[in-house]
Amino acid sequence: MRKLFYLMIFIFPIATSFSLISTNLWWKETKNLGLLLKPQSIMTNNKWGLNSLRGYDDGLMPSIRSNVMLGLQNNLGLNIVKNLRVDIYYGHVDDSNFYNAKAINFADFTNTNYIFWFTVGIFATEKSEFYGHSFLQFDYRPTWNFINNQFIKFDNSKGQINSEDKLVDSWNKLLSNQIILNNFNNQFQKMGLDITAGMELQPGQMTLNKDISFFIKLSNKFIPEKDNMLTITDDLFKYIPERLQASLFKLPEENFTMNTAATIKITSKDFKSHNFDYAILDKNVTLNSTLASLYDDIKLFVIKAIDTIYHYNLAMSVFELQFRKNGYSDPNLLEEETTLDKLYTFSSGGKKKHWVWLELINAKDTSLDLSTLPGVHLGFMV
């Protein structure tokens, strides 16, 4: 018993000392910003709108900085945040390149581009109860994921794409195409950004500007168009500084090819001048036939007309139709289940014929320009 007593006297102080040391180390680690702070420290209960990823903070509209500060205050509390220094940088910043990094100047009103890729640097100050620093990276850049998509094409209406300048011009046209914008906005949404209520990416908000064009030329990786194909190398953007890459999309990590084609602008005027206005659908119909039951036949009529007018072979899957009863000025769309007996009539060759105004919408081929909402009157012989 005495031996056990002496053993306890000897062991207990040692165990207690190790316990105190361990507790002290743990306390110090919990005060280390590098260990404490994670992206969730900013993002928990703090959903960002895409249109708030701005590099200019006017105090009225949200910016990256206001997003970050609000997130930190919500998750850490104002008393902690007020004693931290927070800087935000273009692209990726960590301990290895921090001393060469330049913080975004949120007072610069010329910072009009979206910034999709940035790093938040959080530093303890002398007044802070914490120590150290943390770098938190956020990358919301969409990926150019149109590889092997035969309907996404670079526009070569002005001739073969045989220079970097022509490549940039054609790429900027794609970046204003609703097909590309819809794809990018879908990626933004999957990354947790709010794109509702007009906050989605709009035409002209992501472009390859003159500075980017300069660095593309510097890469010397451009390959001219050949046989209506363009090869894009994975290192085409390699010389573009991160402050510019931060406002762009990401290229795939391997070379890829893209189709090229001239853009075809469809207009109502061209349908009319080629005698397709009030043409009769070559299909047996009844007064009970619905527009839905004739949808594919009407599409084939449109495809034949476009081939005749523009010498362009249009796929059925790359456009949709909508209908109006009273011409292009009618504000109301017809349901596809509308029967022909509900349509207006006109007389031709002594016979009464029903007609509908149809419009081409929702192009899924970037070579197809439907910006004028082109349409044509189509007749039915009952």
Wavefront OBJ file of the C-alpha trace (Angstrom):
o trace
v 0.000 0.000 0.000
v 2.852 2.333 0.896
v 4.496 1.565 -2.461
v 1.284 2.459 -4.251
v 1.081 5.716 -2.276
v 4.628 6.741 -3.246
v 3.942 5.724 -6.858
v 0.891 7.989 -6.990
v 2.848 10.851 -5.450
v 5.459 10.435 -8.170
v 3.173 9.874 -11.167
v 0.378 12.384 -10.461
v 2.480 15.579 -10.712
v 4.033 14.361 -13.962
v 0.647 13.476 -15.478
v -0.790 16.785 -14.330
v 2.130 18.674 -15.860
v 1.690 16.931 -19.221
v -2.033 17.612 -19.079
v -1.454 21.309 -18.451
v 1.118 21.503 -21.236
v -1.260 19.728 -23.616
v -4.137 22.007 -22.664
v -1.954 25.083 -23.123
v -0.839 23.939 -26.577
v -4.439 23.248 -27.579
v -5.479 26.710 -26.367
v -2.707 28.311 -28.381
v -3.689 26.353 -31.499
v -7.291 27.490 -31.194
v -6.014 31.078 -31.271
v -4.080 30.428 -34.493
v -6.044 31.947 -37.378
v -4.358 29.584 -39.807
v -5.968 26.632 -38.028
v -9.226 28.252 -37.014
v -10.462 29.844 -40.216
v -11.945 27.894 -43.118
v -14.051 29.028 -46.099
v -17.090 28.122 -43.987
v -16.044 30.890 -41.588
v -17.182 33.287 -44.302
v -19.805 31.332 -46.236
v -22.010 29.827 -43.502
v -25.402 31.595 -43.585
v -24.058 33.992 -46.200
v -25.211 33.271 -49.773
v -23.672 35.538 -52.393
v -25.293 36.914 -55.496
v -23.275 36.594 -58.691
v -23.637 40.331 -59.281
v -21.904 41.036 -55.950
v -18.552 39.633 -57.138
v -17.340 43.164 -57.851
v -14.001 44.794 -57.190
v -15.492 48.226 -56.494
v -17.213 48.962 -53.206
v -19.331 52.118 -53.358
v -21.122 51.382 -50.096
v -24.424 51.031 -51.941
v -24.152 47.811 -53.931
v -22.645 44.626 -52.453
v -19.066 43.776 -53.396
v -16.660 40.952 -52.637
v -15.364 42.931 -49.671
v -18.796 43.622 -48.199
v -19.706 39.939 -48.706
v -16.575 38.811 -46.879
v -16.911 41.247 -43.975
v -20.581 40.402 -43.492
v -19.789 36.686 -43.502
v -16.987 37.066 -40.966
v -19.143 39.189 -38.674
v -22.049 36.739 -38.899
v -19.856 33.752 -38.067
v -17.175 35.190 -35.748
v -18.828 38.248 -34.252
v -18.036 41.939 -34.647
v -15.817 42.096 -31.536
v -13.410 39.592 -33.084
v -13.562 40.889 -36.668
v -12.886 44.527 -35.753
v -9.404 43.527 -34.560
v -8.501 41.631 -37.732
v -7.013 42.998 -40.951
v -8.731 41.664 -44.051
v -7.265 42.005 -47.548
v -8.589 40.439 -50.745
v -6.374 39.464 -53.672
v -6.832 38.417 -57.281
v -6.405 34.692 -57.915
v -4.457 32.348 -55.649
v -2.380 33.697 -52.761
v -0.618 31.739 -50.032
v 2.550 32.009 -47.930
v 4.740 31.295 -50.963
v 3.613 34.284 -53.056
v 2.036 36.602 -50.496
v 4.815 39.207 -50.617
v 4.320 39.693 -54.358
v 0.523 39.770 -54.146
v -1.397 42.976 -54.677
v -4.628 43.518 -52.790
v -7.703 44.593 -54.736
v -8.358 48.320 -54.427
v -12.080 48.478 -53.683
v -12.010 52.280 -53.917
v -11.077 52.124 -57.621
v -14.284 52.846 -59.548
v -12.701 51.427 -62.733
v -12.892 47.908 -61.224
v -16.008 47.112 -63.233
v -15.281 43.484 -64.166
v -16.609 40.586 -62.163
v -13.921 38.844 -60.099
v -14.676 35.125 -59.938
v -11.349 33.964 -58.455
v -9.885 35.594 -55.356
v -8.181 34.925 -52.032
v -9.178 36.423 -48.697
v -6.206 37.174 -46.434
v -7.098 37.500 -42.737
v -4.393 38.784 -40.363
v -4.312 39.216 -36.595
v -3.453 42.714 -35.356
v -1.837 43.795 -32.092
v -5.263 44.308 -30.566
v -6.461 40.850 -31.513
v -6.644 37.973 -29.045
v -5.594 35.715 -31.938
v -2.314 35.395 -33.792
v -1.114 34.386 -37.239
v -3.008 34.629 -40.496
v -5.128 32.620 -42.904
v -5.544 32.616 -46.694
v -8.949 31.431 -47.946
v -9.319 30.903 -51.689
v -12.603 31.148 -53.603
v -12.804 30.106 -57.255
v -16.135 30.612 -59.012
v -14.760 30.585 -62.552
v -16.930 28.519 -64.906
v -15.220 25.925 -67.083
v -15.332 26.021 -70.879
v -17.010 22.604 -71.163
v -18.231 22.608 -74.759
v -15.790 19.980 -76.030
v -17.314 17.768 -78.745
v -20.432 19.940 -78.898
v -21.080 20.285 -82.623
v -23.513 23.159 -82.106
v -21.060 25.482 -80.317
v -19.064 27.152 -83.080
v -16.639 30.012 -83.472
v -17.990 32.559 -85.941
v -15.899 32.887 -89.110
v -18.304 35.174 -90.974
v -15.432 37.632 -91.567
v -13.157 34.982 -93.011
v -10.977 32.208 -91.720
v -9.826 32.613 -88.109
v -6.121 32.931 -88.854
v -4.958 35.387 -86.172
v -5.219 35.930 -82.433
v -7.290 39.073 -83.020
v -9.887 37.141 -85.027
v -9.920 34.429 -82.375
v -10.597 36.998 -79.645
v -13.359 38.687 -81.683
v -15.053 35.365 -82.369
v -14.695 34.200 -78.766
v -16.259 37.426 -77.500
v -19.262 36.805 -79.750
v -19.677 33.401 -78.146
v -19.382 34.947 -74.684
v -22.424 37.105 -75.504
v -24.428 34.156 -76.838
v -27.291 33.085 -74.608
v -26.361 29.412 -74.990
v -22.946 30.053 -73.431
v -24.381 32.386 -70.785
v -27.003 29.828 -69.769
v -24.287 27.187 -69.382
v -22.101 29.461 -67.258
v -25.046 30.585 -65.134
v -25.926 26.958 -64.482
v -22.347 26.375 -63.308
v -22.519 29.446 -61.051
v -25.730 28.146 -59.512
v -24.181 24.737 -58.823
v -21.297 26.522 -57.068
v -23.779 28.146 -54.696
v -24.081 31.628 -56.210
v -27.476 33.299 -56.398
v -28.426 34.090 -60.008
v -32.092 34.904 -59.471
v -33.908 38.179 -60.118
v -31.618 39.486 -62.850
v -28.362 38.629 -61.074
v -27.305 36.140 -63.769
v -24.364 36.752 -66.107
v -25.385 39.080 -68.937
v -23.917 39.699 -72.420
v -20.775 41.823 -72.236
v -19.990 41.046 -68.595
v -17.258 38.531 -69.449
v -14.949 39.394 -72.346
v -11.449 38.863 -73.651
v -10.193 42.455 -73.552
v -7.125 44.023 -75.166
v -4.879 43.103 -72.246
v -5.918 39.464 -72.453
v -5.441 39.518 -76.225
v -1.882 40.754 -75.677
v -1.039 37.828 -73.395
v -2.673 35.315 -75.746
v -0.325 36.567 -78.457
v 2.568 36.335 -76.012
v 1.854 32.645 -75.424
v 2.535 31.891 -79.107
v 0.130 28.957 -78.824
v -2.485 30.049 -81.347
v -3.232 27.520 -84.105
v -5.063 28.922 -87.169
v -8.389 27.492 -88.289
v -8.215 24.539 -90.665
v -11.114 22.758 -92.382
v -13.670 24.611 -90.242
v -11.959 23.471 -87.054
v -10.003 25.321 -84.383
v -7.576 23.672 -81.992
v -7.382 25.361 -78.594
v -4.313 24.422 -76.569
v -4.482 24.028 -72.809
v -1.716 26.612 -72.342
v -3.248 29.351 -74.508
v -3.947 31.370 -71.339
v -0.723 30.498 -69.507
v 0.824 34.005 -69.676
v -2.357 35.808 -68.637
v -1.813 37.258 -65.120
v -4.110 36.004 -62.393
v -5.650 39.462 -61.976
v -7.026 39.021 -65.520
v -7.690 35.288 -65.297
v -9.798 36.051 -62.232
v -12.489 37.540 -64.498
v -12.470 34.741 -67.079
v -13.545 31.136 -67.496
v -11.189 28.179 -67.101
v -9.934 26.157 -70.051
v -9.936 22.344 -69.894
v -6.634 20.780 -68.873
v -6.045 19.310 -72.313
v -6.122 20.516 -75.910
v -9.525 20.483 -77.593
v -11.101 21.327 -80.936
v -14.066 23.536 -81.800
v -16.111 23.850 -84.970
v -16.239 27.087 -86.943
v -19.067 28.399 -89.124
v -20.599 31.604 -90.389
v -23.489 32.983 -88.336
v -26.884 32.902 -90.049
v -29.244 35.695 -89.014
v -32.830 34.582 -89.604
v -35.363 37.356 -90.313
v -39.092 37.518 -91.003
v -38.334 39.687 -94.022
v -36.386 36.859 -95.667
v -39.273 34.409 -95.188
v -41.587 36.883 -96.892
v -39.256 37.817 -99.766
v -38.822 34.118 -100.621
v -42.597 33.520 -100.730
v -42.868 31.447 -97.568
v -45.306 33.879 -95.920
v -48.800 32.319 -95.881
v -47.458 29.145 -97.473
v -49.639 26.073 -96.897
v -48.362 23.215 -94.741
v -48.082 20.063 -96.843
v -50.011 17.891 -94.422
v -53.539 16.529 -94.224
v -55.271 18.203 -91.293
v -58.725 18.562 -89.748
v -60.338 21.296 -87.725
v -59.569 19.219 -84.630
v -55.846 18.959 -85.396
v -53.748 20.664 -82.726
v -50.594 22.690 -83.158
v -48.856 20.114 -80.950
v -49.815 17.259 -83.281
v -48.381 19.224 -86.217
v -45.289 20.503 -84.377
v -42.710 18.292 -86.113
v -44.275 18.894 -89.539
v -44.152 22.641 -88.941
v -40.497 22.322 -87.925
v -39.758 20.483 -91.176
v -41.432 23.339 -93.066
v -39.136 25.821 -91.284
v -36.035 23.708 -91.978
v -36.885 23.526 -95.685
v -37.447 27.292 -95.814
v -34.118 28.050 -94.107
v -32.275 25.667 -96.416
v -33.838 27.409 -99.430
v -33.178 30.937 -98.163
v -29.799 30.601 -96.417
v -28.438 27.302 -97.780
v -28.063 26.132 -94.195
v -28.915 22.614 -93.055
v -30.688 23.155 -89.752
v -31.111 20.312 -87.262
v -34.568 19.842 -85.734
v -33.146 19.788 -82.228
v -31.518 23.236 -82.289
v -34.594 25.468 -82.174
v -38.126 25.610 -80.814
v -41.364 27.209 -81.985
v -44.002 29.385 -80.398
v -47.306 30.520 -81.882
v -49.526 33.610 -81.947
v -53.060 33.934 -83.273
v -52.987 37.496 -84.509
v -49.505 37.971 -85.969
v -46.221 39.146 -84.464
v -47.883 42.068 -82.671
v -50.172 39.784 -80.664
v -48.935 39.892 -77.031
v -50.494 36.517 -76.235
v -48.977 33.151 -77.066
v -51.151 30.240 -78.161
v -51.166 26.956 -76.278
v -49.786 24.109 -78.376
v -53.035 22.207 -77.749
v -54.947 24.896 -79.668
v -57.030 23.314 -82.445
v -57.104 24.711 -85.971
v -60.776 25.672 -85.713
v -59.745 28.304 -83.138
v -57.472 30.079 -85.649
v -58.284 32.943 -87.990
v -58.881 32.271 -91.678
v -57.939 33.858 -94.982
v -59.133 33.259 -98.523
v -56.810 32.054 -101.263
v -57.816 30.673 -104.636
v -61.447 30.937 -103.630
v -60.911 28.694 -100.605
v -60.914 29.490 -96.908
v -57.722 28.527 -95.061
v -56.724 28.718 -91.416
v -53.437 30.302 -90.431
v -51.112 30.851 -87.488
v -48.108 33.081 -86.847
v -45.097 30.991 -85.810
v -41.785 32.198 -84.359
v -38.370 30.581 -83.975
v -36.999 30.691 -80.419
v -34.396 29.149 -78.090
v -31.557 28.508 -80.530
v -29.219 25.742 -79.397
v -26.790 26.287 -82.279
v -24.535 29.332 -81.859
v -24.507 29.828 -85.641
v -28.238 30.457 -85.543
v -29.084 34.094 -84.785
v -32.728 34.428 -83.718
v -32.286 37.814 -82.054
v -35.042 39.455 -84.139
v -37.578 36.789 -83.066
v -38.165 35.823 -86.708
v -41.510 34.420 -87.768
v -43.853 33.679 -90.656
v -47.562 33.142 -91.316
v -48.322 29.479 -92.031
v -51.581 28.284 -93.571
v -53.491 25.009 -93.223
v -55.804 23.513 -95.826
v -58.694 21.821 -94.012
l 1 2 3 4 5 6 7 8 9 10 11 12 13 14 15 16 17 18 19 20 21 22 23 24 25 26 27 28 29 30 31 32 33 34 35 36 37 38 39 40 41 42 43 44 45 46 47 48 49 50 51 52 53 54 55 56 57 58 59 60 61 62 63 64 65 66 67 68 69 70 71 72 73 74 75 76 77 78 79 80 81 82 83 84 85 86 87 88 89 90 91 92 93 94 95 96 97 98 99 100 101 102 103 104 105 106 107 108 109 110 111 112 113 114 115 116 117 118 119 120 121 122 123 124 125 126 127 128 129 130 131 132 133 134 135 136 137 138 139 140 141 142 143 144 145 146 147 148 149 150 151 152 153 154 155 156 157 158 159 160 161 162 163 164 165 166 167 168 169 170 171 172 173 174 175 176 177 178 179 180 181 182 183 184 185 186 187 188 189 190 191 192 193 194 195 196 197 198 199 200 201 202 203 204 205 206 207 208 209 210 211 212 213 214 215 216 217 218 219 220 221 222 223 224 225 226 227 228 229 230 231 232 233 234 235 236 237 238 239 240 241 242 243 244 245 246 247 248 249 250 251 252 253 254 255 256 257 258 259 260 261 262 263 264 265 266 267 268 269 270 271 272 273 274 275 276 277 278 279 280 281 282 283 284 285 286 287 288 289 290 291 292 293 294 295 296 297 298 299 300 301 302 303 304 305 306 307 308 309 310 311 312 313 314 315 316 317 318 319 320 321 322 323 324 325 326 327 328 329 330 331 332 333 334 335 336 337 338 339 340 341 342 343 344 345 346 347 348 349 350 351 352 353 354 355 356 357 358 359 360 361 362 363 364 365 366 367 368 369 370 371 372 373 374 375 376 377 378 379 380 381 382
